[in-house]
Amino acid sequence: MKELSIRLMSLNLSGIARTVEHGTGIDSKRGRLKRFFARSGMELDNISTMVVDWMVPEGNWVV
């Protein structure tokens, strides 16, 4: 089984924006993410699941 080490940290929109592969700056990406989450109407648990799926490589992992 492949092991992945995730360190405990806080995550904000700037941190998420740094992972977005798009040709714009961090401020622009952060603004787009902020508007997306504000308009999506998603519950916080759904947003957190989506962010983890987005940022953590596919495979087996234990929390």
C-alpha positions in Angstrom: 0.0 0.0 0.0 1.3 3.4 -1.0 1.7 5.7 2.1 0.9 9.4 2.0 1.8 11.8 4.7 -0.4 14.8 5.2 0.6 17.3 7.8 -2.0 19.0 10.0 -2.5 22.5 8.8 -5.1 25.1 8.2 -6.2 25.6 4.6 -7.6 28.8 3.2 -8.6 30.0 -0.3 -5.0 31.1 -1.0 -3.7 27.6 -0.3 -6.3 26.1 -2.5 -5.6 28.7 -5.2 -1.9 27.7 -5.3 -3.0 24.2 -6.4 -5.2 25.4 -9.3 -3.5 25.0 -12.7 -4.6 28.1 -14.5 -2.6 30.9 -16.0 -3.8 33.6 -13.6 -2.3 35.0 -10.4 -3.1 33.8 -6.9 -5.4 36.8 -6.2 -7.4 36.1 -9.3 -7.7 32.3 -8.5 -8.7 33.1 -4.9 -11.4 35.5 -6.1 -12.8 32.8 -8.6 -12.8 30.2 -5.8 -14.5 32.5 -3.4 -17.3 33.3 -5.9 -17.6 29.6 -6.8 -18.1 28.5 -3.2 -20.4 31.5 -2.4 -22.7 30.8 -5.3 -22.6 27.0 -5.2 -24.9 26.6 -2.3 -22.9 23.5 -1.2 -22.8 22.4 2.4 -19.5 22.7 4.2 -19.0 18.9 4.4 -19.5 18.6 0.6 -17.0 21.4 0.0 -14.4 19.7 2.3 -14.8 16.4 0.5 -14.4 18.0 -2.9 -11.3 19.9 -1.7 -9.7 16.7 -0.3 -10.5 14.8 -3.5 -9.0 17.6 -5.5 -5.8 17.9 -3.5 -5.0 14.3 -2.4 -3.8 11.8 -5.0 -6.0 8.9 -5.8 -5.4 5.7 -3.8 -5.7 4.3 -0.4 -5.2 6.7 2.5 -6.1 6.7 6.2 -7.2 9.8 8.2 
